[in-house]
Amino acid sequence: MNDDLAALAARIDHTNELLQRMLAEVAKTPSTHAIFVDAGYLYAAAGRLVAGTEDRRAFDLDAEGLIDALIDKARTIFADSRLLRVYWYDGARRRIHTAEQQTIAELPDVKVRLGNLNANNQQKGVDSLIRSDLESLARHRAISDAALLGGDEDLVSAVEAAQGYGARVHLWGIEAAEGRNQAEPLLWEVDSQRTLDLEFFKPYVSRRTAAAYEPAAGTRPTREDVRFVGARIAAKWLSARGREALVELLPGHPYLPGSVDQDLLVEAEGMLQYSLRGQADLRRALRDGFWEHLQTQY
């Protein structure tokens, strides 16, 4: 009997020793935070604040610089914590990355997650992606703190899910000229709130200057005008993406991938100050100018 008690006591001592070791390891493990960015909210609120418009085509966003600034901001707030990564949530037609989204996805410590865009350019499925990631990371104890840059009331369930597993959720917002641009139920639910002001975003948002080509208001551009714009955009595309991207693109001639074609159309309309929707002949001229320039560089 005494032998049994002695063996039991030895097992208890061994178990206590293991627990103490585990607790010591946990104490040495730094806490971890992640940043979750609803890009739809970011573009709309920052564009309105700095450029006076929510139209993405009317301003440029230095995403790389802004992401670095967000990481630095988090580093000062969560001083004893390490960054897991930045999650960047945006919409894209058929969930195909645009050139800008691909560039962001290639940044270190950044994960781009895409929902869909409907016919009205409204994001669909982004909130559910945020909830899924927040809940999963909190459940697996991958993060202790989440900085959420967003404003949609639909994010309340994401916050509740993460908090249910012990993570703290800190809501970051963007200064609004009038009133609020974040849902009150979301403000009520989070663990803390912080507003990033005009001075924070000024270095990273700039309104696009007038294009070199400026037709008279309402004037339909000629095919040569549009072809020239297509070539200009191609030169800019090639400079940003490089010859490797060109080699991948050429086998598809005369067709362009959907994401490239959409970006080409949007940028051309901005430069021309004229809508090419429903203008099949001008859109063909635009693509012709784009391809012609690329083929001369091959």
CORGI-V194770 format. One record per helix or strand. SS is the DSSP state (helix for helix, strand for strand). FROM is the first residue (numbers start at 1). TO is the last residue. If there is no record, write none. Layout:
ss=SS from=FROM to=TO
ss=SS from=FROM to=TO
This chain:
ss=helix from=2 to=28
ss=strand from=31 to=38
ss=helix from=39 to=51
ss=helix from=56 to=58
ss=strand from=59 to=61
ss=helix from=63 to=77
ss=strand from=81 to=92
ss=helix from=93 to=95
ss=helix from=99 to=105
ss=strand from=110 to=117
ss=strand from=123 to=124
ss=helix from=126 to=139
ss=strand from=145 to=149
ss=helix from=153 to=164
ss=strand from=168 to=174
ss=helix from=184 to=189
ss=strand from=192 to=196
ss=helix from=198 to=202
ss=strand from=205 to=207
ss=helix from=223 to=241
ss=helix from=243 to=250
ss=helix from=258 to=272
ss=helix from=280 to=296
